[in-house]
Structure formats: C-alpha cells, structure tokens
Amino acid sequence: MGGPVVVGLDDTGNSVPAVLWGAEEAAARGLPLHLLYSWGTPSAHVAPGAPEAAGPERHAAEMLRAAADLAHTGHPGVPVTTEQVGERPADALAERSAQASMVVLGSRGHGAIAGFLLGSVSLQVLGRAECPVVTVREDAAFPRREIVVGVQYAGPEDEALLEFAFTAADAHHARVRAVRAWDSAATVGPLSAAPARPPDETGAGVAEQQTLAETLGPWRAKFPAVDVIPHVRSGRAAPVLLAACSHAGLLVVGRRLQRSPMLLGPVVHAALHHANCPVSVVPQR
C-alpha cells in the first residue's frame, strides 16, 4: 500500500480533524498526503457574501492552502499535494481511491452523523471506494492504544481488513484486538439487545476461539512486534464490536464488494453511527 493518504475537504467544518488524522497517518506510514477539494456540487445554502460565493476556484485554493498549512504544522516532513476539481465530490474521491492507500473523510459525530452520512457524499464514497475509507469525528481522540478489527469470516475474505489493522497497529506501536462475534440466532434486532457474553469453555465457544486463533496465526507471524488480543463473544456483531471499541483509537470493519454501492450492511452502519473512535471501512473480496 504505497499510494497516498487522500483527504476529502468540504465546507461543513469537518475537514480539520480529517486533515489532522490523515497527516498523522501519512507520517506514521511514510506515505504522501493528498488533499482534494471538489466544487462540482456547490451548496444551495451559500450566502451571497460567503467566501465561496466569490468564485469556486479561489475558495478551493484558499481551503487547500489552509489545509496544507495545517498538515505541515504537525508533520513538516510529510509530502503534501493539493488538487481542486470541478467534478462531483463522490466521483472524484471514488476515482482516486483506486491509487490511494486510504481515503479520509470528516464526520459530524454523535447526534448529527446520520444526517451527514445518509444520502451524502460520504455514504457514496464509503460504498464505492476501492481502498479503505476512514471517517473521523470532530472530537476524535488521536492516541491509538488499541485498534479493534471485526473478524467475521475467519477466511480469505478477512485478509484485507486484517492487513489494514495490523499495518496500522505496527505503524503506531499499538495492539490489535481481534473481535469475533458468534450467535447465529441473534443476527437481527436493536442495539440494546442482551449484552455480549464471553464464550463458554465447551462446544461452540471453544471452536470459535480456535477458529480465531488459527486466523490470527499468520498475522502474528507477519507482525511479531504487534500485541494481539483475541476477543470472542457470544452475541450480535454490532453490539459486540461497539462494546469492544469503547476505548480504542480505531475500529476496522469490512464491506463486501458485491453489495450495491448504497448498501453498506447493518454492522458498518452501526459502526459509523455509534462508534466512539474513527472507523475504517475496508473493501473485502
């Protein structure tokens, strides 16, 4: 993954945490940072005297200059490039995701995140991107003491998100908490359903722990410096993951590529709406 960290800028005020997070990630991984601003879909609510009303190109240049200065302040050694385009933001970001290591977007956080994501540029990018997409709340905590990754399939389908999680942990000297939820009878229902339970020590519980251990074996060998915590719980995937990431620096979840671009799946939606940390959505083959 040698492509740039691409950060999408907008006028919502959510770009600052995305730029800071993207610059830190680029520095930790030794990657360039690429800042993208699209004025292809001007806001219908721009006031006549607002800076962006003076001309989209000039406003874009000012936004990009400020974002580049912000990135350089914290990480002066990171190569930063900027780009403004006239195409639709979702199209521009989805296209550049083909050569990127990740795309980083800002979100409004709790309370307003649903209005920001549903039917928005972010939702389209999350569903169409060819690389991991990270959403960063405005009050996101940057220390990455622990990176939580959801292991759903325990097979080749999970390779991309395990690669992302272990690479991030290795770059930030963090540990990985690999979470596997199992309860075939509890796949639907509200998030407030019965709490997750530790696995029993016989039968299915032992089998699930063994399955996760076998899945993690190659990644432990590939990243020997990364501490790994296997985390198996009986319960629905979304509540189990949200409980596990309550003190994490990053939650990594996967989405299947064969889904419709507008259908991310219930676990991904739950993570985006309710996680207390940045969320990385990784395409899975």
C-alpha positions as CSV (number, residue, x, y, z in Angstrom):
1,M,0.0,0.0,0.0
2,G,2.3,2.8,-1.2
3,G,-0.4,5.2,-2.5
4,P,-1.1,8.5,-0.8
5,V,-3.5,9.1,2.0
6,V,-6.3,11.1,0.3
7,V,-8.3,13.5,2.4
8,G,-11.5,14.9,1.1
9,L,-12.2,18.5,2.1
10,D,-15.6,20.2,2.3
11,D,-17.3,23.3,3.7
12,T,-19.0,21.7,6.7
13,G,-16.3,22.4,9.2
14,N,-15.4,18.7,9.5
15,S,-12.2,18.8,7.4
16,V,-9.9,19.9,10.2
17,P,-10.0,16.5,12.1
18,A,-9.8,14.6,8.8
19,V,-6.7,16.6,7.8
20,L,-5.0,16.1,11.2
21,W,-5.8,12.4,11.2
22,G,-4.7,11.9,7.6
23,A,-1.4,13.8,8.2
24,E,-0.6,11.7,11.3
25,E,-1.4,8.5,9.4
26,A,0.7,9.5,6.4
27,A,3.6,10.4,8.7
28,A,3.4,7.1,10.6
29,R,3.2,5.0,7.5
30,G,5.8,7.0,5.5
31,L,3.2,8.0,2.8
32,P,2.4,11.2,1.0
33,L,-0.7,13.2,1.8
34,H,-3.1,14.3,-1.0
35,L,-5.7,16.9,-0.2
36,L,-8.7,17.1,-2.5
37,Y,-11.4,19.7,-2.8
38,S,-14.3,19.5,-5.2
39,W,-16.5,22.4,-6.1
40,G,-18.6,20.3,-8.6
41,T,-21.7,20.5,-6.5
42,P,-22.0,24.0,-4.9
43,S,-24.1,24.2,-1.8
44,A,-27.6,25.5,-2.2
45,H,-27.2,27.3,1.1
46,V,-24.2,29.5,0.2
47,A,-25.0,33.1,1.3
48,P,-24.2,35.9,-1.3
49,G,-21.4,37.3,0.9
50,A,-19.8,34.0,1.8
51,P,-16.2,33.4,0.7
52,E,-17.2,30.5,-1.6
53,A,-19.6,32.8,-3.4
54,A,-16.7,34.8,-4.7
55,G,-15.6,32.0,-7.0
56,P,-15.3,28.3,-6.5
57,E,-11.7,28.0,-7.8
58,R,-10.4,30.8,-5.5
59,H,-12.3,29.4,-2.5
60,A,-11.0,25.9,-3.2
61,A,-7.4,27.3,-3.4
62,E,-7.9,29.0,0.0
63,M,-9.3,25.8,1.6
64,L,-6.5,23.7,0.2
65,R,-3.8,26.2,1.3
66,A,-5.1,26.3,4.8
67,A,-5.4,22.5,5.0
68,A,-1.8,22.1,3.7
69,D,-0.5,24.5,6.3
70,L,-2.4,22.6,9.0
71,A,-0.9,19.3,7.9
72,H,2.7,20.8,7.7
73,T,2.4,22.3,11.2
74,G,2.1,18.9,12.9
75,H,4.1,16.9,10.3
76,P,6.5,19.1,8.4
77,G,8.2,16.1,6.8
78,V,5.2,14.7,5.1
79,P,5.0,15.4,1.3
80,V,1.7,17.2,0.7
81,T,0.0,17.7,-2.7
82,T,-3.3,19.5,-3.3
83,E,-5.9,19.2,-6.0
84,Q,-9.2,21.0,-6.8
85,V,-11.6,19.6,-9.3
86,G,-14.9,20.5,-10.8
87,E,-16.5,17.0,-10.8
88,R,-18.8,15.7,-8.2
89,P,-17.0,15.0,-4.9
90,A,-18.1,11.4,-4.7
91,D,-17.0,10.7,-8.2
92,A,-13.6,12.4,-7.7
93,L,-12.9,10.6,-4.4
94,A,-14.0,7.2,-5.7
95,E,-11.8,7.6,-8.8
96,R,-8.7,8.5,-6.7
97,S,-9.4,5.7,-4.3
98,A,-8.0,3.3,-6.9
99,Q,-4.5,4.5,-6.4
100,A,-4.8,5.5,-2.7
101,S,-3.8,3.7,0.4
102,M,-6.9,5.1,2.1
103,V,-9.4,7.9,1.9
104,V,-10.1,10.0,5.0
105,L,-13.4,11.9,5.5
106,G,-14.6,14.1,8.4
107,S,-18.0,13.4,10.1
108,R,-20.1,15.4,12.5
109,G,-20.0,12.8,15.2
110,H,-22.8,11.7,17.5
111,G,-26.2,13.2,17.1
112,A,-25.8,14.5,13.6
113,I,-23.8,11.8,11.9
114,A,-27.0,10.2,10.4
115,G,-27.9,13.4,8.6
116,F,-24.3,13.7,7.3
117,L,-23.8,10.2,6.0
118,L,-27.2,9.0,4.7
119,G,-27.6,10.1,1.1
120,S,-24.4,12.1,1.3
121,V,-21.1,12.3,-0.4
122,S,-19.6,10.3,2.5
123,L,-22.0,7.4,2.1
124,Q,-21.4,7.2,-1.7
125,V,-17.6,7.2,-1.2
126,L,-17.9,4.5,1.5
127,G,-19.9,2.3,-0.8
128,R,-17.8,2.9,-4.0
129,A,-14.2,3.3,-2.9
130,E,-11.6,0.6,-3.9
131,C,-9.4,1.3,-0.8
132,P,-10.2,1.7,2.9
133,V,-12.2,4.8,3.9
134,V,-11.7,6.3,7.3
135,T,-14.4,8.5,8.9
136,V,-13.1,10.8,11.6
137,R,-15.3,12.6,14.1
138,E,-14.6,16.2,15.1
139,D,-13.8,15.1,18.6
140,A,-11.9,12.0,17.7
141,A,-9.1,11.0,20.1
142,F,-5.8,10.5,18.2
143,P,-3.9,8.1,20.5
144,R,-4.1,4.7,19.1
145,R,-3.5,2.5,22.2
146,E,-5.6,-0.2,20.6
147,I,-7.0,-1.0,17.1
148,V,-10.2,-3.1,17.1
149,V,-10.9,-5.2,14.0
150,G,-14.0,-7.3,13.4
151,V,-13.3,-10.8,12.1
152,Q,-16.4,-12.1,10.5
153,Y,-15.5,-14.8,8.1
154,A,-12.2,-16.1,9.5
155,G,-11.1,-16.8,6.0
156,P,-9.6,-15.2,2.9
157,E,-12.4,-12.6,2.9
158,D,-10.9,-11.1,6.1
159,E,-7.4,-10.7,4.7
160,A,-7.8,-7.0,3.5
161,L,-9.1,-5.7,6.8
162,L,-6.6,-7.7,8.9
163,E,-3.8,-6.4,6.7
164,F,-5.1,-2.8,7.3
165,A,-5.5,-3.3,11.1
166,F,-2.1,-4.9,11.6
167,T,-0.3,-2.4,9.4
168,A,-1.9,0.5,11.3
169,A,-1.0,-1.1,14.7
170,D,2.6,-1.7,13.6
171,A,2.9,1.9,12.4
172,H,1.5,3.3,15.6
173,H,3.0,0.8,18.1
174,A,-0.5,-0.2,19.1
175,R,-2.1,-3.5,19.9
176,V,-4.8,-5.3,17.9
177,R,-8.0,-6.5,19.4
178,A,-9.4,-9.1,17.0
179,V,-13.1,-9.4,17.7
180,R,-15.3,-12.3,16.6
181,A,-19.0,-12.4,17.5
182,W,-20.9,-15.7,17.2
183,D,-24.6,-16.2,17.8
184,S,-26.4,-17.5,14.7
185,A,-29.8,-17.0,16.5
186,A,-29.2,-13.3,17.2
187,T,-28.4,-11.6,13.9
188,V,-31.1,-9.0,13.9
189,G,-32.7,-6.7,16.4
190,P,-31.9,-3.4,18.2
191,L,-28.5,-2.5,19.5
192,S,-30.0,-2.6,23.1
193,A,-30.5,-6.4,22.9
194,A,-28.9,-8.7,25.5
195,P,-25.3,-7.9,26.2
196,A,-22.5,-9.9,24.7
197,R,-21.2,-12.8,26.7
198,P,-17.8,-14.5,27.0
199,P,-17.8,-17.8,25.2
200,D,-18.4,-21.0,27.1
201,E,-15.5,-23.4,27.5
202,T,-17.1,-26.3,25.7
203,G,-18.6,-26.9,22.3
204,A,-19.2,-23.9,20.1
205,G,-17.3,-21.4,22.3
206,V,-14.1,-23.4,22.1
207,A,-14.5,-23.9,18.4
208,E,-14.9,-20.2,17.8
209,Q,-11.8,-19.4,19.9
210,Q,-9.8,-21.9,17.9
211,T,-11.1,-20.6,14.6
212,L,-10.0,-17.0,15.5
213,A,-6.6,-18.3,16.8
214,E,-6.0,-20.1,13.5
215,T,-7.0,-17.0,11.5
216,L,-4.6,-14.7,13.5
217,G,-1.7,-17.1,13.4
218,P,-0.2,-15.9,10.0
219,W,-0.7,-12.2,11.1
220,R,1.1,-12.7,14.4
221,A,4.0,-14.2,12.4
222,K,4.0,-11.4,9.8
223,F,3.8,-8.7,12.5
224,P,5.7,-10.1,15.5
225,A,6.0,-6.7,17.3
226,V,2.2,-6.3,17.4
227,D,0.5,-7.5,20.6
228,V,-2.8,-9.3,19.8
229,I,-5.8,-9.8,22.0
230,P,-8.3,-12.4,20.7
231,H,-11.8,-11.3,21.7
232,V,-14.6,-13.8,21.2
233,R,-18.1,-13.1,22.5
234,S,-21.5,-14.6,22.1
235,G,-23.8,-12.0,20.7
236,R,-24.7,-9.9,17.7
237,A,-21.8,-8.5,15.8
238,A,-22.7,-4.8,16.0
239,P,-23.1,-4.6,19.8
240,V,-20.0,-6.8,20.4
241,L,-17.9,-4.6,18.2
242,L,-19.2,-1.3,19.7
243,A,-18.5,-2.6,23.2
244,A,-15.0,-3.7,22.3
245,C,-14.0,-0.4,20.7
246,S,-15.2,1.9,23.5
247,H,-11.6,2.9,24.4
248,A,-10.0,2.2,21.0
249,G,-8.2,4.5,18.7
250,L,-9.6,2.9,15.5
251,L,-12.3,0.4,14.6
252,V,-11.8,-1.6,11.4
253,V,-14.8,-3.2,9.7
254,G,-15.3,-4.7,6.3
255,R,-17.8,-4.4,3.5
256,R,-18.4,-6.9,0.7
257,L,-17.7,-5.5,-2.8
258,Q,-20.7,-7.4,-4.3
259,R,-23.1,-5.2,-2.4
260,S,-25.0,-2.3,-4.0
261,P,-22.9,0.9,-3.6
262,M,-25.7,2.3,-1.4
263,L,-25.9,-0.8,0.9
264,L,-23.0,-1.0,3.4
265,G,-24.6,-3.5,5.7
266,P,-26.0,-3.2,9.2
267,V,-22.7,-3.7,11.1
268,V,-21.0,-1.0,9.1
269,H,-23.9,1.4,9.6
270,A,-23.9,0.7,13.3
271,A,-20.1,1.4,13.5
272,L,-20.4,4.6,11.6
273,H,-23.3,5.9,13.7
274,H,-22.3,4.8,17.1
275,A,-18.5,4.1,17.4
276,N,-16.6,6.5,19.7
277,C,-13.5,6.4,17.5
278,P,-12.6,6.8,13.9
279,V,-13.9,3.9,11.7
280,S,-12.2,2.4,8.8
281,V,-14.4,0.6,6.2
282,V,-12.3,-1.9,4.2
283,P,-13.5,-3.4,0.9
284,Q,-13.5,-7.2,1.1
285,R,-13.3,-9.5,-1.9
